[in-house]
Amino acid sequence: TTVISKSVGTNFDQSATCVSCPYCGGLDHAVFGQSVMNGKLRWYCSIACPISGNSEEDGTGSGPFDLRAALLKSQGTWGVLVESADKLNSVQIAKRTFALSTAASPPLLQSFPLLRIGTKAEAEWLAETLSKERIRATARLY
């Protein structure tokens, strides 16, 4: 099950997917999601398990790898198409946004104008960050 909701006017875009509960394995007991709020990428995992009870974890960034992979599987792979010729600046912003090393530069430069592939929220976060730098970019499902 995938839940996608948008609250207009609050700079809030959220996407989530059901994941296996780490305690009982039930698919309907845990939800993982990401959102972009106030210019930051955030993640959360909510568990309502009949065995362990209720719990919630959250943080900034993409979130735990296995849960992020489940989100990618449920909603597909998203990318950011840059609609500007400002290649070097766009790549620098993408590296800074995702805290990528210098080793990430060649693949990003080669794939330009597609800068980043990931979850819907990650793509929208990068597109929003680029637009703040006056670089037109669009998040798309690929």
RAPEGI-V574185 format. One record per residue. SS is DSSP state (a for helix, b for strand, c for the rest). PSI is psi in degrees with one decimal (* if undefined). OMEGA is omega in radians with two decimals (none if undefined). Layout:
SS/PSI/OMEGA + SS/PSI/OMEGA
//
This chain:
c/133.8/3.08 + b/133.5/3.10 + b/124.9/3.08 + b/123.8/3.14 + b/155.6/3.11 + b/130.2/3.09 + b/111.1/-3.03 + c/137.4/3.04 + c/1.0/-3.13 + c/8.5/-3.11 + c/42.7/-3.06 + b/120.9/3.05 + b/125.1/-3.02 + b/141.3/2.97 + b/142.7/-3.05 + b/161.5/3.08 + b/151.0/3.05 + b/138.6/3.10 + b/164.6/3.13 + c/135.1/3.07 + c/130.1/-3.13 + c/-12.7/-3.09 + c/-46.4/-3.07 + c/-11.8/-3.14 + c/-4.2/-3.13 + c/134.5/-3.12 + c/-21.1/-3.10 + c/14.5/-3.08 + c/-12.3/-3.07 + b/140.8/3.13 + b/131.7/3.06 + b/138.9/3.12 + b/167.5/3.06 + b/153.5/3.05 + b/158.6/3.04 + b/115.5/-3.13 + b/127.8/3.12 + c/40.9/3.08 + c/9.2/-3.13 + b/144.2/3.05 + b/128.3/-3.13 + b/155.4/3.09 + b/159.6/3.07 + b/156.0/3.02 + b/118.5/3.13 + b/132.1/-3.14 + b/129.5/3.03 + b/83.2/-3.00 + b/133.4/3.11 + c/-17.7/-3.13 + c/-50.2/-3.04 + c/-11.5/-3.11 + b/-161.3/-3.09 + b/141.6/3.03 + b/160.4/3.11 + b/136.1/3.03 + b/149.2/3.04 + b/167.6/3.13 + b/-174.6/3.09 + b/158.6/-3.11 + c/-164.7/-3.06 + c/-23.7/-3.13 + c/178.7/-3.13 + c/139.8/-3.03 + a/-47.9/-3.07 + a/-36.3/3.12 + a/-37.6/3.07 + a/-39.9/3.11 + a/-38.1/3.10 + a/-38.2/3.11 + a/-42.5/3.09 + a/-40.5/-3.14 + a/-38.7/-3.07 + a/-32.3/-3.05 + a/-2.2/3.14 + c/176.8/-3.11 + c/130.9/-3.12 + b/152.9/3.10 + b/171.4/3.11 + b/120.0/3.10 + b/117.4/-3.13 + b/127.6/-3.10 + c/34.1/-3.10 + c/157.5/3.11 + c/2.1/-3.08 + c/70.1/-3.01 + a/-54.3/-3.06 + a/-44.7/3.13 + a/-40.4/3.12 + a/-43.9/3.13 + a/-41.6/3.10 + a/-41.3/3.13 + a/-42.1/3.11 + a/-43.7/3.12 + a/-44.4/3.14 + a/-42.9/-3.10 + a/-43.4/-3.09 + a/9.2/3.14 + c/48.6/-3.12 + c/152.1/3.12 + c/172.4/3.10 + a/-29.2/3.14 + a/-18.5/3.14 + a/-15.3/-3.08 + a/-52.2/-3.10 + a/-46.7/3.12 + a/-37.4/3.11 + a/-42.3/3.12 + a/-38.3/-3.14 + a/-35.1/-3.09 + a/-7.5/-3.12 + c/135.6/0.30 + c/5.2/3.03 + b/114.9/-3.00 + b/-39.9/-3.00 + b/137.3/3.07 + b/132.3/-3.13 + b/-145.6/-3.13 + c/167.0/3.11 + a/-47.8/-3.11 + a/-38.6/3.11 + a/-42.9/3.14 + a/-42.2/3.13 + a/-34.8/3.10 + a/-46.1/3.13 + a/-42.2/3.12 + a/-41.1/3.11 + a/-42.3/3.13 + a/-43.3/3.10 + a/-40.5/-3.12 + a/-31.6/3.07 + a/-23.4/3.09 + c/14.4/3.12 + c/34.5/3.06 + c/117.5/-3.12 + c/129.0/3.14 + b/151.7/-3.10 + b/132.1/3.04 + b/134.2/-3.09 + b/151.3/3.02 + b/130.3/-3.14 + c/*/none
//
